[in-house]
Amino acid sequence: MAKVLEGPGMGLMKKWGILVPNYAVVVSVDELTKLGEANEWLKKSKLVVKAHEAMGSRFKLGLVKVDLDFKGAQAAAKEMLGRQVGSITVSQVIVSEMVPHKDEYYAAVKSTRDGAEVLVANCGGIEVESNWDRVKKLSLEAGDAPSQQALEKLAKEAGFSGEVAKKMAAFAGKLFACFDSEDAQYLEVNPVVARQSDGELIALDAVTLLDGDAKFRHPDWNFPFAAEFGRAYTKHEMEVMAVDSKIKGSVKFIEIPGGDTAMLPAGGGASVYYSDAVVARGGKLANYAEYSGDPPDWAVEVLTEKVCSLPGIKNIIVGGAIANFTDVKKTFGGIIAGFRKAKADGKLKSVKIWVRRGGPREKEGLEAMKALREEGFDIHVYDRHTPLTDIVDMALQKK
């Protein structure tokens, strides 16, 4: 699941016919000034400026400013940009037009075990949290789409009536179309507001969670995903994500500062299994990583290079169970190429490498790993007959 910031989230909703305010995401006051010269709405509208980062409680932190003219928006952007909040540095702000309104509502679509749920309420903003019993739900089985009749019934159950009920049903239908077509796992608009000038429903904010692994199906997803860890993604993390978006199979990489035991396991299950084993034995993880689904050797090579670049590591664990279809020799070829490149770049000094693997062409793959000893690598290689976590015990000198 990948979080998308408000700006691109609004862009996706607009694509599917949902009305949103005029907005712009900027990284500097100069950029905002140039946009102001080219966009009349920035000069004529009352504006809202918000820190465009993955953080909560922005209003309480002073990172939301409302009812501004253009000069006030410039001043607010200058005040916010570069501000440090915990581990996050505000690197961009979103500037949007204020939409005069009286009533606020709530709408969302979320994935469930059996399909999806459409949620609406005739209250919105902070009120919805304390009035959750007013949120009404329409459950859908996987593959089904809500009918207009079902959505109007839902809106009426939520307390809407007359023309507003029809508008809310139409809004929810567009939100579901966005959810279904964009491989979303959760979409939320809070608040949905009735524009004072014409009564049209406008999305004032967006929470957007997408299936990050579906990026290859969406060439127009030209936005980065937001980091889930209260910080921006590192350069190496983003480079692995870029590779992951282009390949069959998968490669994943997250850095954990301060650790000395690096992970390069095969498959998500093995990644969690080995990470738990390292922590349980008193080790300090330097990263999370995995390769799975028989990825190409060049992708595994890129992942390996990033693992080898982690500072202060003493051990690298290349672990996995017995693969069903991942070609051990091929993926090990990518790992070996990554090890060789890292060594040529002066890395892997005093680093021990621990390998345990089984699966198709394991014999050839393990022999190729063992051959690295002749090139000066401190490498220890074991086959399927060695218990999975024995290499963790040996790496941490617990066995």
Stockholm file with secondary structure:
# STOCKHOLM 1.0

chainA/1-399         MAKVLEGPGMGLMKKWGILVPNYAVVVSVDELTKLGEANEWLKKSKLVVKAHEAMGSRFKLGLVKVDLDFKGAQAAAKEMLGRQVGSITVSQVIVSEMVPHKDEYYAAVKSTRDGAEVLVANCGGIEVESNWDRVKKLSLEAGDAPSQQALEKLAKEAGFSGEVAKKMAAFAGKLFACFDSEDAQYLEVNPVVARQSDGELIALDAVTLLDGDAKFRHPDWNFPFAAEFGRAYTKHEMEVMAVDSKIKGSVKFIEIPGGDTAMLPAGGGASVYYSDAVVARGGKLANYAEYSGDPPDWAVEVLTEKVCSLPGIKNIIVGGAIANFTDVKKTFGGIIAGFRKAKADGKLKSVKIWVRRGGPREKEGLEAMKALREEGFDIHVYDRHTPLTDIVDMALQKK
#=GR chainA/1-399 SS CEEECHHHHHHHHHHTTCCCCCEEEESSHHHHHHHHHHCHHHHHSCEEEEECSSCSCTTTTTCEEEEECHHHHHHHHHHHTTCEETTEECCCEEEEECCCEEEEEEEEEEECSSEEEEEEESCCTTHHHHTGGGCEEEEEETTCCCCHHHHHHHHHHTTCCHHHHHHHHHHHHHHHHHHHHTTEEEEEEEEEEEETTTCCEEECCCEEEECGGGGGGCTTCCSCCBCSSSSCCCHHHHHHHHHHTTSSSEEEEEECTTCCEEECCBSHHHHHHHHHHHHHTTCCBCEEEEEESSCCHHHHHHHHHHHHTCTTCCEEEEEEEECSSSCHHHHHHHHHHHHHHHHHTTCCTTCEEEEEEESTTHHHHHHHHHGGGGGTCEEEEECTTSCTTHHHHHHTTCC
#=GC SS_cons         CEEECHHHHHHHHHHTTCCCCCEEEESSHHHHHHHHHHCHHHHHSCEEEEECSSCSCTTTTTCEEEEECHHHHHHHHHHHTTCEETTEECCCEEEEECCCEEEEEEEEEEECSSEEEEEEESCCTTHHHHTGGGCEEEEEETTCCCCHHHHHHHHHHTTCCHHHHHHHHHHHHHHHHHHHHTTEEEEEEEEEEEETTTCCEEECCCEEEECGGGGGGCTTCCSCCBCSSSSCCCHHHHHHHHHHTTSSSEEEEEECTTCCEEECCBSHHHHHHHHHHHHHTTCCBCEEEEEESSCCHHHHHHHHHHHHTCTTCCEEEEEEEECSSSCHHHHHHHHHHHHHHHHHTTCCTTCEEEEEEESTTHHHHHHHHHGGGGGTCEEEEECTTSCTTHHHHHHTTCC
//
